Amino acid sequence: MTTEGPAPGVDPINQVEQSALPARPRPIHPSLVMRVRGRPVLLRGMRAQPTGIWRWLAILGPGLVAGAVGNDAGGIATYSQAGAQFGYELLWVIVLITVSLAVVQEMSARLGAATGRGLLELIRERFGVGWALLAVAVVFIANFGLVIGEFAGIGAATELFGVSKYLAVPVAAVIIGFLIVRGGYGQIEKVFMVMAAVFLAYPLAAILSHPNLGQVARGAFVPHVQPDAAYLAVLVGLIGTTISPYQQVFQQSAVVEKGVARKRYGPERWDTYVGMAFSNLVSAFIIIAAAATLHATGNTHIDTAADAAKALQPVAGSAAMALFAVGLLGASLMAAGVLPIATAFSVAEAFGLPKGVSLSLRRAPAFFTLFLVVLGLGAALSLIPNLPVFQFLVGVQILNGVLLPVILVFMLLLINDGKLMGNLKNSRVYNVLGWVTTVLISLAVGFLLLQQALGLFGVKLLGGG
Amino acid sequence: MAMLSALLRYMLVDEQQREARLYDLAVDLSAGDYPPLTDALVRQSRGRGLLRLPVPANVAADRHRRRLCVEDLAAAAAPDPDWLAQAVLLKRDILDAMVVDLRERMAYRANDLWIEEKDGRYVLTAVDVSFRAIIRRVSRGRIGDAPPRLLHDWRTTEFLRGDPLAAEAGRDYHRLIGRLPAGEIANLADALPYLHAAELLMLLPDAKAADTLESMMPERQLQVFEELADSRARRLLSLMRPDIVADLLGRLEKDEARYWLEHMPALQYGRVLALLRYPEDTAGGIMTNDLIALPAGVQAGAALGELRRKLGTPDFINFIHIVYVVDNPSDRRLQGVLSLRDLLVADEGKPLEEIMDPYVVALQPNEPAVKAARSVIENGLPALPVLGEAGELVGAVTVDAALTFATPAGWGRRQAPRLFS
C-alpha cells in the first residue's frame, strides 16, 4: 500500500512517520477466508490455527518439556537404585505403568478442565470436610517428605562440588522463599530447567553403555515378581515416584490455571499422553544406564550421589560426577521451588482459605504459614547429620506409593460423577483401566505393609531383607 | 443462636414426644435481607427416607437438650421433587459452597453458617469462613464451639453453586452483585473457578454482564463465554465493544466464530467484521470502530442533539471523548477532531468545522501494534484515529487498548503468578 502524500487536513509536521510501513499486507492464510452471510470475507484477525506438523508440535511441545525435566531427585534416586540393585528385572513395571500413568494423568487433566477447580477442593465439595482432611493429610505428608528429599538432593549435589550442605541448603531455601513471595521465580525456573535437562544424557548413557539387549527385552516385557522384600519395596517406590500423589494434584491445578475450557479439552489430552510417555522413556533409560554400569559391576547399593553419578560415565567419563551434580541441583531446585507453594495452595483451596502470593501475610495467614513451614522445616530436616540421602529419597517414594491409592480412589469416584463432569465423564474403558490400576497398586502396597507389619513380629513373609 | 453444624445435630421433638433426626433446613431467600427458616427435612428414627416438615420461623429451640420443639411430626410428608429441586437448603446448597463477600470483593468457602433469632424468627445471618469452623465440624463441636470472631454478614454475601444453569433458571438469589462496578466483578470472576464465574455473570443484567465480560482476562472470558446459553451469548455480543468482540471471536474455531457472526445484529456485525480484517498485531487489530463521526457542516447544537440520540439507542457508542469530524457520512474522510469538552462549551450555532482542530496525528491500519500503542500513549490524547488509504476514518486506537497492549505481560491487573503451568 503506497501513500499519495498526507491525507487532507493531516498536519505534515505531526504526522506519524510513514516510511517504516510494510509495502503490502502480509499474505493471507487460506484458512482465514470464511463465508459469512453468503459472502466470502477475509479475516486476518482470526488466530491462524497452525496446520500440519506445526499443529502437532505446538501441542506436543509443552508435554515433551514437562516429561524431560519431570525427573526430580527422588526419581533419579529410585530409578538408579532399581537399576543398580535389580538390573533389568524391574523394567516391566515402567512399561506397564506408562499406561496407568497416562490414564491417571489424563483423568487429572480432565477433572481440571471439566470443573475448573483443584482436586482437594473437589473432594471437599463432594465428600465433605472430614474426607477432605484425610486427603489433605495424605498430600501434605507425601509432599513434605518430597520437600525434605529435594533439599537433601540439593545438599548432595553441592557437596559433589565441594560446597557444604549446611551452607548451600539454607541459602537455597531463603532464595527460593524470597523469589516465590516477591516474584521473579518464573525467570529463574527457566535456568533450573536448563540445568535439569542435563538428565537427557541418560538415554545417551544407556545406549553407550552397551546393555545386553536380550536381557533388556526380557526385563521389559516379561513381568515377574520376585519373592523378595526389598524387591517389593523398590517396586512400590517405582510406582510412587512415577505416579506420585503430588503429580495428580499438580496436573489438575495446572490445567485449571491454564484456563482450559470444557469444550476445548481435546488437544490437552494428547499433550498429557505424550508428556507421560516421554517422561517414562527417560526413566526407563535411567534404569538401563544404572543397570548396565552399576549392577553389571556389582555396585548394587547406591549410598551417595557419587555412586549414582557413575551411571553417567559412558557419556561423560570423568566428568560424570560434575554432569550429574548439575542435573541433580537443577532438578531439585525446581521441585523445591514449586512443591512448598503448591502444597500450601492446594491445602488452602480445600478449606476455602484465602490464598495467593500476591496477598499479604495478614490477609492470608494460613497460606503463608503453610508455605513457610513446609519450606523451612523441610530444609531444616534435610540437614540432619548422617541422613542417608539416597535411601531416604527412595523411602519417600515408597511412602508416596503407599499413599497413592487414597488419591486414586477419590479421583475415580469424582470422575464418574455425571453431574460434576458433564460429557467429560469417564468412559467404560477408562474406568476399567483406572480401577484395575488402583486395585493392583493397592495390592502391592497392602502386601508391602503387611510384610513390614509382620516383620515387626519376626514373621518373614518373603525372603531377603 | 447456633452454628448450622451444631444445629444439624439437633433432634425434632413434637408434643407427643415423637422424635426425628434433623437432616437439613430450607430457607426463603426472597424474604428480606436475612432469609428465615421455612422447612425442615427430617429422617424418622425408623430409617425411612427424608420427609419434609414446614416449621414456623419462630420454632422453639431447646439449646441445652439440643432439640427443636414442633407441633406434630405426623404432618411431615415426602417432599415434592420439584420443591426439592427449587428449594434452597442450608446444608445441601449453601454450606461448603463458594460465597462472595461483596464488601471485601473476595471469594471464600462457607465453612459454617450462623443462624440467629431476629424479630422472633430464626434467620440465616452470617457465614463463617475460618479454618476454625472446619475444626469445629470435624470434632463435632467439641473444639471451637465458642461464638466465632470473624463472620461475613449475609446481607452483603452472594452464594454460588458452581452451576451456571441454576442462575439461568431464575432461582432465588440475591442480585446485589449488580451493584458493584464491572471492573470489580471482573476481578472477582477471574479469581473464581470458571463455572462459578459463569454463574456470577448470569446473575447480572445484560448491560452489566457485557461490561464485565469485556473486562475479564482473555482465557477466563473464553471459558465463561462458552458456558453461556445461546440467547444470552448473542445478546451480550451485541452489547460489547466491537474490538473486544473481535478479539473473542478471533480466539474461537472458524465455524464457531462464523455462527456468532451470522447471529449478530447488522450494525455490530459490520463493525466486528471490519475489525477482523486486520491481523491482531497491527493497529487495525487493536483499534475500535465504535466512534462518533459527524459531518463538518453540522452545527454544535445539532451535533449535541445527535450525540444524545445516539447514546440513547441500545447500540450505544462506547467511545465518546473525541468527536471525529468527517466530510460526509458516506466517504468519511477525516477533516479534524474535537473533544467532547470543546463541543459542550461551543456556541450552539457554530458549525463543527470552525471548532475542530484540523491537524491530526493519524495512524495507519497496517502499522505494527506496538508502535501504534506507543504513539497513542506518548501523545497523551484519549485516542488516535486510524485512517485508511483514502484518508477515511476506519477506527481509533484508544489509550486503554494501547495500554493493554503496551504494558509488559507481568503487569496485569491481578498479579496471580502462575504456580502450576
Interface residues (C-beta under 8 A of the other chain):
Chain A: M1 T3 A7 P8 G9 V10 D11 I13 N14 Q15 V16 Q18 A20 L21 P22 P25 R26 S31 M34 R35 V36 R37 V41 L42 L43 R44 G45 M46 R47 Q49 T115 G116 R117 E121 R124 E125 G128 V129 G130 L133 G183 Y185 G186 F250 S253 A254 V255 V256 E257 K258 G259 V260 A261 R262 K263 R264 V338 I341 A342 F345 F351 G352 L353 P354 G356 V357 S358 A366
Chain B: D96 M98 M106 Y108 R109 A110 N111 V129 F131 I134 R137 V138 G162 P193 Y194 L195 H196 E219 R220 L222 Q223 E226 E227 A246 L249 G250 R251 E253 K254 A257 R258 L261 E262 Y269 L273 L275 L276 R277 Y278 P279 E280 G284 G285 R333 L334 Q335 G336 P358 Y359 V360 V361 A362 L363 Q364 N366 E367 K371 S375 L387 E389 A390 G391 G410 R414 Q415 A416 P417 R418 L419 F420 S421
